[in-house]
């Protein structure tokens, strides 16, 4: 692929993202959220139920 094609695809994808982003809740990931993530990941691991990070 040429550089121009990649730039065009990137612009298209960015426009698509901006168009649909309002349909999703965007939650902040702060220190408290990081601690809860750590707790949940450890609990799942103890029970042999690991999940991908994006799914937790």
PDBQT receptor file of N, H, CA, C and O in Angstrom, charges set to zero:
ATOM      1  N   UNK A   1       0.831  -1.191   0.000  1.00  0.00    +0.000 N 
ATOM      2  CA  UNK A   1       0.000   0.000   0.000  1.00  0.00    +0.000 C 
ATOM      3  C   UNK A   1       0.864   1.240   0.000  1.00  0.00    +0.000 C 
ATOM      4  O   UNK A   1       1.912   1.305   0.643  1.00  0.00    +0.000 OA
ATOM      5  N   UNK A   2       0.405   2.185  -0.718  1.00  0.00    +0.000 N 
ATOM      6  H   UNK A   2      -0.446   2.132  -1.240  1.00  0.00    +0.000 HD
ATOM      7  CA  UNK A   2       1.139   3.435  -0.744  1.00  0.00    +0.000 C 
ATOM      8  C   UNK A   2       0.809   4.299   0.460  1.00  0.00    +0.000 C 
ATOM      9  O   UNK A   2      -0.195   4.093   1.142  1.00  0.00    +0.000 OA
ATOM     10  N   UNK A   3       1.664   5.254   0.701  1.00  0.00    +0.000 N 
ATOM     11  H   UNK A   3       2.479   5.421   0.147  1.00  0.00    +0.000 HD
ATOM     12  CA  UNK A   3       1.478   6.162   1.837  1.00  0.00    +0.000 C 
ATOM     13  C   UNK A   3       0.165   6.941   1.726  1.00  0.00    +0.000 C 
ATOM     14  O   UNK A   3      -0.500   7.173   2.736  1.00  0.00    +0.000 OA
ATOM     15  N   UNK A   4      -0.212   7.343   0.518  1.00  0.00    +0.000 N 
ATOM     16  H   UNK A   4       0.328   7.154  -0.302  1.00  0.00    +0.000 HD
ATOM     17  CA  UNK A   4      -1.449   8.113   0.340  1.00  0.00    +0.000 C 
ATOM     18  C   UNK A   4      -2.677   7.282   0.713  1.00  0.00    +0.000 C 
ATOM     19  O   UNK A   4      -3.619   7.788   1.324  1.00  0.00    +0.000 OA
ATOM     20  N   UNK A   5      -2.653   6.012   0.341  1.00  0.00    +0.000 N 
ATOM     21  H   UNK A   5      -1.888   5.601  -0.155  1.00  0.00    +0.000 HD
ATOM     22  CA  UNK A   5      -3.770   5.131   0.653  1.00  0.00    +0.000 C 
ATOM     23  C   UNK A   5      -3.908   4.958   2.165  1.00  0.00    +0.000 C 
ATOM     24  O   UNK A   5      -5.016   4.991   2.701  1.00  0.00    +0.000 OA
ATOM     25  N   UNK A   6      -2.785   4.775   2.844  1.00  0.00    +0.000 N 
ATOM     26  H   UNK A   6      -1.885   4.748   2.409  1.00  0.00    +0.000 HD
ATOM     27  CA  UNK A   6      -2.820   4.629   4.300  1.00  0.00    +0.000 C 
ATOM     28  C   UNK A   6      -3.337   5.893   4.974  1.00  0.00    +0.000 C 
ATOM     29  O   UNK A   6      -4.095   5.812   5.941  1.00  0.00    +0.000 OA
ATOM     30  N   UNK A   7      -2.937   7.060   4.474  1.00  0.00    +0.000 N 
ATOM     31  H   UNK A   7      -2.322   7.126   3.689  1.00  0.00    +0.000 HD
ATOM     32  CA  UNK A   7      -3.407   8.317   5.047  1.00  0.00    +0.000 C 
ATOM     33  C   UNK A   7      -4.908   8.477   4.820  1.00  0.00    +0.000 C 
ATOM     34  O   UNK A   7      -5.627   8.954   5.698  1.00  0.00    +0.000 OA
ATOM     35  N   UNK A   8      -5.377   8.078   3.639  1.00  0.00    +0.000 N 
ATOM     36  H   UNK A   8      -4.793   7.690   2.926  1.00  0.00    +0.000 HD
ATOM     37  CA  UNK A   8      -6.804   8.165   3.338  1.00  0.00    +0.000 C 
ATOM     38  C   UNK A   8      -7.589   7.225   4.251  1.00  0.00    +0.000 C 
ATOM     39  O   UNK A   8      -8.642   7.604   4.765  1.00  0.00    +0.000 OA
ATOM     40  N   UNK A   9      -7.095   6.011   4.456  1.00  0.00    +0.000 N 
ATOM     41  H   UNK A   9      -6.240   5.703   4.038  1.00  0.00    +0.000 HD
ATOM     42  CA  UNK A   9      -7.758   5.057   5.342  1.00  0.00    +0.000 C 
ATOM     43  C   UNK A   9      -7.781   5.579   6.771  1.00  0.00    +0.000 C 
ATOM     44  O   UNK A   9      -8.785   5.426   7.467  1.00  0.00    +0.000 OA
ATOM     45  N   UNK A  10      -6.699   6.188   7.217  1.00  0.00    +0.000 N 
ATOM     46  H   UNK A  10      -5.883   6.312   6.652  1.00  0.00    +0.000 HD
ATOM     47  CA  UNK A  10      -6.634   6.731   8.567  1.00  0.00    +0.000 C 
ATOM     48  C   UNK A  10      -7.663   7.845   8.735  1.00  0.00    +0.000 C 
ATOM     49  O   UNK A  10      -8.364   7.892   9.746  1.00  0.00    +0.000 OA
ATOM     50  N   UNK A  11      -7.758   8.729   7.769  1.00  0.00    +0.000 N 
ATOM     51  H   UNK A  11      -7.189   8.691   6.948  1.00  0.00    +0.000 HD
ATOM     52  CA  UNK A  11      -8.743   9.815   7.848  1.00  0.00    +0.000 C 
ATOM     53  C   UNK A  11     -10.159   9.266   7.850  1.00  0.00    +0.000 C 
ATOM     54  O   UNK A  11     -11.011   9.752   8.593  1.00  0.00    +0.000 OA
ATOM     55  N   UNK A  12     -10.418   8.267   7.034  1.00  0.00    +0.000 N 
ATOM     56  H   UNK A  12      -9.726   7.872   6.430  1.00  0.00    +0.000 HD
ATOM     57  CA  UNK A  12     -11.733   7.636   6.994  1.00  0.00    +0.000 C 
ATOM     58  C   UNK A  12     -12.059   7.010   8.342  1.00  0.00    +0.000 C 
ATOM     59  O   UNK A  12     -13.158   7.192   8.865  1.00  0.00    +0.000 OA
ATOM     60  N   UNK A  13     -11.108   6.274   8.905  1.00  0.00    +0.000 N 
ATOM     61  H   UNK A  13     -10.215   6.126   8.481  1.00  0.00    +0.000 HD
ATOM     62  CA  UNK A  13     -11.327   5.618  10.200  1.00  0.00    +0.000 C 
ATOM     63  C   UNK A  13     -11.533   6.628  11.318  1.00  0.00    +0.000 C 
ATOM     64  O   UNK A  13     -12.373   6.415  12.193  1.00  0.00    +0.000 OA
ATOM     65  N   UNK A  14     -10.785   7.716  11.305  1.00  0.00    +0.000 N 
ATOM     66  H   UNK A  14     -10.103   7.889  10.595  1.00  0.00    +0.000 HD
ATOM     67  CA  UNK A  14     -10.963   8.753  12.320  1.00  0.00    +0.000 C 
ATOM     68  C   UNK A  14     -12.348   9.378  12.223  1.00  0.00    +0.000 C 
ATOM     69  O   UNK A  14     -12.993   9.619  13.244  1.00  0.00    +0.000 OA
ATOM     70  N   UNK A  15     -12.807   9.642  11.008  1.00  0.00    +0.000 N 
ATOM     71  H   UNK A  15     -12.283   9.446  10.179  1.00  0.00    +0.000 HD
ATOM     72  CA  UNK A  15     -14.142  10.213  10.815  1.00  0.00    +0.000 C 
ATOM     73  C   UNK A  15     -15.222   9.244  11.293  1.00  0.00    +0.000 C 
ATOM     74  O   UNK A  15     -16.199   9.655  11.918  1.00  0.00    +0.000 OA
ATOM     75  N   UNK A  16     -15.044   7.976  11.001  1.00  0.00    +0.000 N 
ATOM     76  H   UNK A  16     -14.250   7.642  10.493  1.00  0.00    +0.000 HD
ATOM     77  CA  UNK A  16     -15.988   6.950  11.431  1.00  0.00    +0.000 C 
ATOM     78  C   UNK A  16     -16.026   6.861  12.955  1.00  0.00    +0.000 C 
ATOM     79  O   UNK A  16     -17.100   6.751  13.548  1.00  0.00    +0.000 OA
ATOM     80  N   UNK A  17     -14.874   6.909  13.575  1.00  0.00    +0.000 N 
ATOM     81  H   UNK A  17     -14.003   6.999  13.094  1.00  0.00    +0.000 HD
ATOM     82  CA  UNK A  17     -14.795   6.869  15.032  1.00  0.00    +0.000 C 
ATOM     83  C   UNK A  17     -15.513   8.066  15.650  1.00  0.00    +0.000 C 
ATOM     84  O   UNK A  17     -16.307   7.900  16.576  1.00  0.00    +0.000 OA
ATOM     85  N   UNK A  18     -15.244   9.259  15.150  1.00  0.00    +0.000 N 
ATOM     86  H   UNK A  18     -14.599   9.394  14.398  1.00  0.00    +0.000 HD
ATOM     87  CA  UNK A  18     -15.886  10.460  15.677  1.00  0.00    +0.000 C 
ATOM     88  C   UNK A  18     -17.395  10.400  15.509  1.00  0.00    +0.000 C 
ATOM     89  O   UNK A  18     -18.135  10.881  16.368  1.00  0.00    +0.000 OA
ATOM     90  N   UNK A  19     -17.853   9.819  14.417  1.00  0.00    +0.000 N 
ATOM     91  H   UNK A  19     -17.251   9.429  13.719  1.00  0.00    +0.000 HD
ATOM     92  CA  UNK A  19     -19.282   9.719  14.130  1.00  0.00    +0.000 C 
ATOM     93  C   UNK A  19     -19.985   8.807  15.141  1.00  0.00    +0.000 C 
ATOM     94  O   UNK A  19     -21.121   9.080  15.530  1.00  0.00    +0.000 OA
ATOM     95  N   UNK A  20     -19.330   7.745  15.564  1.00  0.00    +0.000 N 
ATOM     96  H   UNK A  20     -18.407   7.524  15.249  1.00  0.00    +0.000 HD
ATOM     97  CA  UNK A  20     -19.971   6.745  16.411  1.00  0.00    +0.000 C 
ATOM     98  C   UNK A  20     -19.545   6.784  17.872  1.00  0.00    +0.000 C 
ATOM     99  O   UNK A  20     -20.118   6.065  18.691  1.00  0.00    +0.000 OA
ATOM    100  N   UNK A  21     -18.581   7.583  18.214  1.00  0.00    +0.000 N 
ATOM    101  H   UNK A  21     -18.116   8.167  17.549  1.00  0.00    +0.000 HD
ATOM    102  CA  UNK A  21     -18.052   7.604  19.576  1.00  0.00    +0.000 C 
ATOM    103  C   UNK A  21     -19.096   8.013  20.601  1.00  0.00    +0.000 C 
ATOM    104  O   UNK A  21     -19.041   7.562  21.745  1.00  0.00    +0.000 OA
ATOM    105  N   UNK A  22     -20.030   8.845  20.223  1.00  0.00    +0.000 N 
ATOM    106  H   UNK A  22     -20.074   9.212  19.294  1.00  0.00    +0.000 HD
ATOM    107  CA  UNK A  22     -21.064   9.306  21.144  1.00  0.00    +0.000 C 
ATOM    108  C   UNK A  22     -22.001   8.206  21.608  1.00  0.00    +0.000 C 
ATOM    109  O   UNK A  22     -22.750   8.406  22.564  1.00  0.00    +0.000 OA
ATOM    110  N   UNK A  23     -21.979   7.062  20.965  1.00  0.00    +0.000 N 
ATOM    111  H   UNK A  23     -21.371   6.900  20.188  1.00  0.00    +0.000 HD
ATOM    112  CA  UNK A  23     -22.849   5.952  21.336  1.00  0.00    +0.000 C 
ATOM    113  C   UNK A  23     -22.290   5.128  22.493  1.00  0.00    +0.000 C 
ATOM    114  O   UNK A  23     -22.960   4.219  22.984  1.00  0.00    +0.000 OA
ATOM    115  N   UNK A  24     -21.088   5.433  22.927  1.00  0.00    +0.000 N 
ATOM    116  H   UNK A  24     -20.544   6.171  22.528  1.00  0.00    +0.000 HD
ATOM    117  CA  UNK A  24     -20.427   4.634  23.949  1.00  0.00    +0.000 C 
ATOM    118  C   UNK A  24     -20.120   5.474  25.182  1.00  0.00    +0.000 C 
ATOM    119  O   UNK A  24     -19.803   6.659  25.080  1.00  0.00    +0.000 OA
ATOM    120  N   UNK A  25     -20.219   4.844  26.342  1.00  0.00    +0.000 N 
ATOM    121  H   UNK A  25     -20.477   3.881  26.425  1.00  0.00    +0.000 HD
ATOM    122  CA  UNK A  25     -19.802   5.498  27.576  1.00  0.00    +0.000 C 
ATOM    123  C   UNK A  25     -18.286   5.382  27.673  1.00  0.00    +0.000 C 
ATOM    124  O   UNK A  25     -17.736   4.287  27.558  1.00  0.00    +0.000 OA
ATOM    125  N   UNK A  26     -17.625   6.486  27.880  1.00  0.00    +0.000 N 
ATOM    126  H   UNK A  26     -18.073   7.376  27.973  1.00  0.00    +0.000 HD
ATOM    127  CA  UNK A  26     -16.174   6.496  28.042  1.00  0.00    +0.000 C 
ATOM    128  C   UNK A  26     -15.905   6.782  29.517  1.00  0.00    +0.000 C 
ATOM    129  O   UNK A  26     -16.139   7.891  29.997  1.00  0.00    +0.000 OA
ATOM    130  N   UNK A  27     -15.426   5.797  30.207  1.00  0.00    +0.000 N 
ATOM    131  H   UNK A  27     -15.236   4.897  29.817  1.00  0.00    +0.000 HD
ATOM    132  CA  UNK A  27     -15.180   5.940  31.631  1.00  0.00    +0.000 C 
ATOM    133  C   UNK A  27     -13.725   6.283  31.866  1.00  0.00    +0.000 C 
ATOM    134  O   UNK A  27     -12.842   5.752  31.192  1.00  0.00    +0.000 OA
ATOM    135  N   UNK A  28     -13.467   7.168  32.819  1.00  0.00    +0.000 N 
ATOM    136  H   UNK A  28     -14.184   7.600  33.366  1.00  0.00    +0.000 HD
ATOM    137  CA  UNK A  28     -12.080   7.502  33.125  1.00  0.00    +0.000 C 
ATOM    138  C   UNK A  28     -11.386   6.315  33.787  1.00  0.00    +0.000 C 
ATOM    139  O   UNK A  28     -12.009   5.570  34.543  1.00  0.00    +0.000 OA
ATOM    140  N   UNK A  29     -10.130   6.148  33.510  1.00  0.00    +0.000 N 
ATOM    141  H   UNK A  29      -9.624   6.754  32.896  1.00  0.00    +0.000 HD
ATOM    142  CA  UNK A  29      -9.338   5.094  34.139  1.00  0.00    +0.000 C 
ATOM    143  C   UNK A  29      -8.357   5.772  35.075  1.00  0.00    +0.000 C 
ATOM    144  O   UNK A  29      -7.290   6.227  34.663  1.00  0.00    +0.000 OA
ATOM    145  N   UNK A  30      -8.736   5.829  36.338  1.00  0.00    +0.000 N 
ATOM    146  H   UNK A  30      -9.603   5.459  36.672  1.00  0.00    +0.000 HD
ATOM    147  CA  UNK A  30      -7.909   6.503  37.328  1.00  0.00    +0.000 C 
ATOM    148  C   UNK A  30      -7.312   5.479  38.297  1.00  0.00    +0.000 C 
ATOM    149  O   UNK A  30      -7.388   4.273  38.064  1.00  0.00    +0.000 OA
ATOM    150  N   UNK A  31      -6.731   5.965  39.358  1.00  0.00    +0.000 N 
ATOM    151  H   UNK A  31      -6.669   6.945  39.546  1.00  0.00    +0.000 HD
ATOM    152  CA  UNK A  31      -6.061   5.096  40.331  1.00  0.00    +0.000 C 
ATOM    153  C   UNK A  31      -7.037   4.097  40.958  1.00  0.00    +0.000 C 
ATOM    154  O   UNK A  31      -6.710   2.919  41.101  1.00  0.00    +0.000 OA
ATOM    155  N   UNK A  32      -8.220   4.555  41.328  1.00  0.00    +0.000 N 
ATOM    156  H   UNK A  32      -8.486   5.512  41.212  1.00  0.00    +0.000 HD
ATOM    157  CA  UNK A  32      -9.214   3.680  41.943  1.00  0.00    +0.000 C 
ATOM    158  C   UNK A  32      -9.635   2.586  40.957  1.00  0.00    +0.000 C 
ATOM    159  O   UNK A  32      -9.782   1.426  41.343  1.00  0.00    +0.000 OA
ATOM    160  N   UNK A  33      -9.824   2.943  39.710  1.00  0.00    +0.000 N 
ATOM    161  H   UNK A  33      -9.704   3.885  39.396  1.00  0.00    +0.000 HD
ATOM    162  CA  UNK A  33     -10.180   1.955  38.687  1.00  0.00    +0.000 C 
ATOM    163  C   UNK A  33      -9.048   0.945  38.496  1.00  0.00    +0.000 C 
ATOM    164  O   UNK A  33      -9.306  -0.241  38.294  1.00  0.00    +0.000 OA
ATOM    165  N   UNK A  34      -7.810   1.401  38.558  1.00  0.00    +0.000 N 
ATOM    166  H   UNK A  34      -7.600   2.365  38.723  1.00  0.00    +0.000 HD
ATOM    167  CA  UNK A  34      -6.664   0.496  38.410  1.00  0.00    +0.000 C 
ATOM    168  C   UNK A  34      -6.615  -0.514  39.556  1.00  0.00    +0.000 C 
ATOM    169  O   UNK A  34      -6.310  -1.686  39.338  1.00  0.00    +0.000 OA
ATOM    170  N   UNK A  35      -6.911  -0.067  40.766  1.00  0.00    +0.000 N 
ATOM    171  H   UNK A  35      -7.159   0.885  40.944  1.00  0.00    +0.000 HD
ATOM    172  CA  UNK A  35      -6.935  -0.987  41.904  1.00  0.00    +0.000 C 
ATOM    173  C   UNK A  35      -8.042  -2.023  41.754  1.00  0.00    +0.000 C 
ATOM    174  O   UNK A  35      -7.832  -3.201  42.043  1.00  0.00    +0.000 OA
ATOM    175  N   UNK A  36      -9.203  -1.601  41.310  1.00  0.00    +0.000 N 
ATOM    176  H   UNK A  36      -9.375  -0.644  41.075  1.00  0.00    +0.000 HD
ATOM    177  CA  UNK A  36     -10.313  -2.533  41.114  1.00  0.00    +0.000 C 
ATOM    178  C   UNK A  36      -9.995  -3.522  39.998  1.00  0.00    +0.000 C 
ATOM    179  O   UNK A  36     -10.312  -4.707  40.106  1.00  0.00    +0.000 OA
ATOM    180  N   UNK A  37      -9.382  -3.049  38.948  1.00  0.00    +0.000 N 
ATOM    181  H   UNK A  37      -9.124  -2.086  38.860  1.00  0.00    +0.000 HD
ATOM    182  CA  UNK A  37      -8.971  -3.943  37.862  1.00  0.00    +0.000 C 
ATOM    183  C   UNK A  37      -8.006  -5.007  38.388  1.00  0.00    +0.000 C 
ATOM    184  O   UNK A  37      -8.134  -6.190  38.072  1.00  0.00    +0.000 OA
ATOM    185  N   UNK A  38      -7.044  -4.566  39.191  1.00  0.00    +0.000 N 
ATOM    186  H   UNK A  38      -6.940  -3.605  39.447  1.00  0.00    +0.000 HD
ATOM    187  CA  UNK A  38      -6.071  -5.499  39.767  1.00  0.00    +0.000 C 
ATOM    188  C   UNK A  38      -6.772  -6.544  40.630  1.00  0.00    +0.000 C 
ATOM    189  O   UNK A  38      -6.448  -7.729  40.549  1.00  0.00    +0.000 OA
ATOM    190  N   UNK A  39      -7.722  -6.121  41.446  1.00  0.00    +0.000 N 
ATOM    191  H   UNK A  39      -7.985  -5.159  41.511  1.00  0.00    +0.000 HD
ATOM    192  CA  UNK A  39      -8.452  -7.038  42.319  1.00  0.00    +0.000 C 
ATOM    193  C   UNK A  39      -9.254  -8.048  41.498  1.00  0.00    +0.000 C 
ATOM    194  O   UNK A  39      -9.218  -9.247  41.771  1.00  0.00    +0.000 OA
ATOM    195  N   UNK A  40      -9.969  -7.560  40.505  1.00  0.00    +0.000 N 
ATOM    196  H   UNK A  40      -9.998  -6.585  40.283  1.00  0.00    +0.000 HD
ATOM    197  CA  UNK A  40     -10.794  -8.429  39.670  1.00  0.00    +0.000 C 
ATOM    198  C   UNK A  40      -9.938  -9.413  38.878  1.00  0.00    +0.000 C 
ATOM    199  O   UNK A  40     -10.273 -10.594  38.792  1.00  0.00    +0.000 OA
ATOM    200  N   UNK A  41      -8.856  -8.944  38.308  1.00  0.00    +0.000 N 
ATOM    201  H   UNK A  41      -8.584  -7.984  38.378  1.00  0.00    +0.000 HD
ATOM    202  CA  UNK A  41      -7.969  -9.824  37.531  1.00  0.00    +0.000 C 
ATOM    203  C   UNK A  41      -7.384 -10.919  38.423  1.00  0.00    +0.000 C 
ATOM    204  O   UNK A  41      -7.289 -12.071  37.999  1.00  0.00    +0.000 OA
ATOM    205  N   UNK A  42      -6.993 -10.579  39.643  1.00  0.00    +0.000 N 
ATOM    206  H   UNK A  42      -7.069  -9.644  39.988  1.00  0.00    +0.000 HD
ATOM    207  CA  UNK A  42      -6.429 -11.571  40.570  1.00  0.00    +0.000 C 
ATOM    208  C   UNK A  42      -7.482 -12.595  40.973  1.00  0.00    +0.000 C 
ATOM    209  O   UNK A  42      -7.196 -13.789  41.049  1.00  0.00    +0.000 OA
ATOM    210  N   UNK A  43      -8.691 -12.129  41.229  1.00  0.00    +0.000 N 
ATOM    211  H   UNK A  43      -8.924 -11.159  41.168  1.00  0.00    +0.000 HD
ATOM    212  CA  UNK A  43      -9.770 -13.040  41.610  1.00  0.00    +0.000 C 
ATOM    213  C   UNK A  43     -10.098 -14.017  40.476  1.00  0.00    +0.000 C 
ATOM    214  O   UNK A  43     -10.267 -15.213  40.712  1.00  0.00    +0.000 OA
ATOM    215  N   UNK A  44     -10.185 -13.516  39.281  1.00  0.00    +0.000 N 
ATOM    216  H   UNK A  44     -10.048 -12.544  39.089  1.00  0.00    +0.000 HD
ATOM    217  CA  UNK A  44     -10.454 -14.386  38.137  1.00  0.00    +0.000 C 
ATOM    218  C   UNK A  44      -9.331 -15.398  37.943  1.00  0.00    +0.000 C 
ATOM    219  O   UNK A  44      -9.583 -16.569  37.659  1.00  0.00    +0.000 OA
ATOM    220  N   UNK A  45      -8.094 -14.942  38.097  1.00  0.00    +0.000 N 
ATOM    221  H   UNK A  45      -7.889 -13.990  38.327  1.00  0.00    +0.000 HD
ATOM    222  CA  UNK A  45      -6.944 -15.831  37.937  1.00  0.00    +0.000 C 
ATOM    223  C   UNK A  45      -6.961 -16.945  38.984  1.00  0.00    +0.000 C 
ATOM    224  O   UNK A  45      -6.640 -18.093  38.674  1.00  0.00    +0.000 OA
ATOM    225  N   UNK A  46      -7.331 -16.614  40.213  1.00  0.00    +0.000 N 
ATOM    226  H   UNK A  46      -7.591 -15.682  40.465  1.00  0.00    +0.000 HD
ATOM    227  CA  UNK A  46      -7.394 -17.616  41.284  1.00  0.00    +0.000 C 
ATOM    228  C   UNK A  46      -8.416 -18.708  40.979  1.00  0.00    +0.000 C 
ATOM    229  O   UNK A  46      -8.246 -19.860  41.377  1.00  0.00    +0.000 OA
ATOM    230  N   UNK A  47      -9.463 -18.337  40.278  1.00  0.00    +0.000 N 
ATOM    231  H   UNK A  47      -9.602 -17.400  39.955  1.00  0.00    +0.000 HD
ATOM    232  CA  UNK A  47     -10.513 -19.291  39.941  1.00  0.00    +0.000 C 
ATOM    233  C   UNK A  47     -10.294 -19.925  38.567  1.00  0.00    +0.000 C 
ATOM    234  O   UNK A  47     -11.166 -20.628  38.056  1.00  0.00    +0.000 OA
ATOM    235  N   UNK A  48      -9.129 -19.674  37.976  1.00  0.00    +0.000 N 
ATOM    236  H   UNK A  48      -8.421 -19.103  38.392  1.00  0.00    +0.000 HD
ATOM    237  CA  UNK A  48      -8.808 -20.251  36.678  1.00  0.00    +0.000 C 
ATOM    238  C   UNK A  48      -9.627 -19.696  35.533  1.00  0.00    +0.000 C 
ATOM    239  O   UNK A  48      -9.832 -20.370  34.524  1.00  0.00    +0.000 OA
ATOM    240  N   UNK A  49     -10.090 -18.478  35.684  1.00  0.00    +0.000 N 
ATOM    241  H   UNK A  49      -9.924 -17.930  36.503  1.00  0.00    +0.000 HD
ATOM    242  CA  UNK A  49     -10.939 -17.865  34.664  1.00  0.00    +0.000 C 
ATOM    243  C   UNK A  49     -10.305 -16.575  34.143  1.00  0.00    +0.000 C 
ATOM    244  O   UNK A  49     -10.895 -15.501  34.254  1.00  0.00    +0.000 OA
ATOM    245  N   UNK A  50      -9.146 -16.680  33.595  1.00  0.00    +0.000 N 
ATOM    246  H   UNK A  50      -8.666 -17.553  33.505  1.00  0.00    +0.000 HD
ATOM    247  CA  UNK A  50      -8.478 -15.485  33.079  1.00  0.00    +0.000 C 
ATOM    248  C   UNK A  50      -9.226 -14.967  31.863  1.00  0.00    +0.000 C 
ATOM    249  O   UNK A  50      -9.839 -15.728  31.114  1.00  0.00    +0.000 OA
ATOM    250  N   UNK A  51      -9.161 -13.674  31.687  1.00  0.00    +0.000 N 
ATOM    251  H   UNK A  51      -8.663 -13.056  32.295  1.00  0.00    +0.000 HD
ATOM    252  CA  UNK A  51      -9.796 -13.018  30.543  1.00  0.00    +0.000 C 
ATOM    253  C   UNK A  51      -8.800 -12.028  29.953  1.00  0.00    +0.000 C 
ATOM    254  O   UNK A  51      -7.861 -11.594  30.621  1.00  0.00    +0.000 OA
ATOM    255  N   UNK A  52      -9.022 -11.683  28.703  1.00  0.00    +0.000 N 
ATOM    256  H   UNK A  52      -9.785 -12.035  28.161  1.00  0.00    +0.000 HD
ATOM    257  CA  UNK A  52      -8.184 -10.672  28.085  1.00  0.00    +0.000 C 
ATOM    258  C   UNK A  52      -8.425  -9.348  28.790  1.00  0.00    +0.000 C 
ATOM    259  O   UNK A  52      -9.523  -9.100  29.289  1.00  0.00    +0.000 OA
ATOM    260  N   UNK A  53      -7.431  -8.516  28.835  1.00  0.00    +0.000 N 
ATOM    261  H   UNK A  53      -6.540  -8.717  28.430  1.00  0.00    +0.000 HD
ATOM    262  CA  UNK A  53      -7.535  -7.240  29.550  1.00  0.00    +0.000 C 
ATOM    263  C   UNK A  53      -8.707  -6.396  29.046  1.00  0.00    +0.000 C 
ATOM    264  O   UNK A  53      -9.389  -5.740  29.833  1.00  0.00    +0.000 OA
ATOM    265  N   UNK A  54      -8.929  -6.416  27.766  1.00  0.00    +0.000 N 
ATOM    266  H   UNK A  54      -8.375  -6.949  27.127  1.00  0.00    +0.000 HD
ATOM    267  CA  UNK A  54      -9.988  -5.579  27.187  1.00  0.00    +0.000 C 
ATOM    268  C   UNK A  54     -11.363  -6.024  27.645  1.00  0.00    +0.000 C 
ATOM    269  O   UNK A  54     -12.299  -5.224  27.631  1.00  0.00    +0.000 OA
ATOM    270  N   UNK A  55     -11.515  -7.287  28.055  1.00  0.00    +0.000 N 
ATOM    271  H   UNK A  55     -10.755  -7.937  28.067  1.00  0.00    +0.000 HD
ATOM    272  CA  UNK A  55     -12.810  -7.823  28.441  1.00  0.00    +0.000 C 
ATOM    273  C   UNK A  55     -13.156  -7.593  29.904  1.00  0.00    +0.000 C 
ATOM    274  O   UNK A  55     -14.307  -7.773  30.301  1.00  0.00    +0.000 OA
ATOM    275  N   UNK A  56     -12.189  -7.203  30.703  1.00  0.00    +0.000 N 
ATOM    276  H   UNK A  56     -11.254  -7.057  30.380  1.00  0.00    +0.000 HD
ATOM    277  CA  UNK A  56     -12.452  -7.081  32.141  1.00  0.00    +0.000 C 
ATOM    278  C   UNK A  56     -13.148  -5.791  32.428  1.00  0.00    +0.000 C 
ATOM    279  O   UNK A  56     -13.458  -5.500  33.584  1.00  0.00    +0.000 OA
TER     280      UNK A  56
